[in-house]
Amino acid sequence: MNIQEAETIIFRVLSEIAPEIDPASVDHDLDLTEQLDLDSIDYLNWMLGIDQLTGIDIPQREVSAFLTIQGAAAYLVAHASD
């Protein structure tokens, strides 16, 4: 998996949770919860959706990697088994 593939997965799951979000308007370096006004349930559902779609386990201690699109994509690339 590369960064572009990871971002595609990230936005696919995000669009299921918050369909009104325009991926082009999302800054990949800013905190998603503030930027997109996601509540804790939305955030949890987003991470669970990524886990289910990719099969990549996201332990609770790694949640901070998913605060930004950039961090989430890097985590997925680093933990994908190709």
ABEGO torsion letter per residue (X at the ends): XBAAAAAAAAAAAAAAABAABBAAABBAABBAAAAAGBBAAAAAAAAAAAAAAAGBBBBAAAAAAAABAAAAAAAAAAABBX
